[in-house]
Amino acid sequence: MLKSLFLNLLFPPECLGCGREGAYLCDHCFKKLKFNGAAQTAALTASLKTPALAGIFIAGDYDDPLLASLIKKLKYNFLAGLSPTLGRFLTLFWQGQLALMSNNKLTDTTLIPIPLSKKRLRWRGFNQAELLARELAAAFAYPLNQDLKRIKHAWPQADLNGAERLNNIADSFAWTGTSLGGRTIILIDDVATTGATLNEAARILKTAGAGAIYGLVLAKG
């Protein structure tokens, strides 16, 4: 933390949208990020094969160059300081979704971030899904559970086709906690491409006694 503060003093962050000093994304550029509506989310999820999930909520579009840039900087340039900005984006989107579900509020809800393998966690230094989940947990007072573990190091899903992704992610997760007792689960990740990762995680959570399981991601890749 002290190292990060020191570096920010020496090299103030610049907005990835306009280059202005002071933040990785200024308020003006944040307002340019586009949220998906119900029709857009339905269209994006139509191609996903996720039978273990009750639904997937996709906050934005990976075709939005600004959102895509933020996600890539977080994951591949290790800019953990972007997590509050992307967490805010996800939080505002989820607030809108909850408003649409006014007659069907999710109850007994627990957040579970998609875990990284130990190897990838050492390489990146943080789990981007966990950082996003922490932002949501703070905003909505949801409990955060990290008893879902990744027990197999897999190739990055983005490098594989559909069939390869299914084989790659199979048997990658294990539940190490107590019974979920029918709780509603929201799985948090940054990007869903085919939905294979979310679905495999949900399959394991079902065996641990989860009730309805939803995915919540920043974008569809």
Steps between C-alpha positions, in 0.01 A plus 500: 500500500777747593687409183188570294448838670865591443482409131180702460677803643789459258289398202141625544247276324363629172149450371494220245226686317636853464846501659411740781708451816345391826321171437509199271157607374364849566133559576443652156630189323328266745168639379592386148488134603183340370283265703318212336124505504280192534482443124877529459565261787254248357669518160847460650404202716308320225816328376623399847446140606461514876238245613624511861424872524162664551624797296795723416507877541743678265565861595670629186623420153857390428462676164505826697871588456520694826351220711715241323809711567419526869452125533822424315699750708364343818581143395811524287665821616428414864327831574317388811422869559238469226286266709307779679409654163389171346336403828302825488392421145383154607330640810300759306397235250388265778302777668306536177440126477370486856260784423360294212458207740296703751241222529756223505791608718787259538512384861765315702753604240872421518771625266763254382783618272634262238835394650837496327747217512790550741735536205297776333438673832876515563555636149234772520527573869125526549174344385309759298169320565562519875570875480175555310309281745634699794370822345153348464506346845573841651230674295220250567606343832511157335713236671808404299603136497829368361464130576485422128855407402665438166683171525629475144707751309346543156599682185342847465152443358543787252761293313263207434195417291166390644566126529852556631366736767264236634779244527741758638277609787353159590568393861687824570306595814435354842279615785682512834230651721188379677164442332361808327156409627300621204649849497483711187847539351632774274821393327722798420746514212639764269411353161283213373581366155320169457386477863692175551687623808189635670306185420767265634524703821121497533493123450732454797300743713184303426663193652575713808132576549464837327158623395468724195836603355553807284801640322587872513779625274632822356476394137464217253832440326 
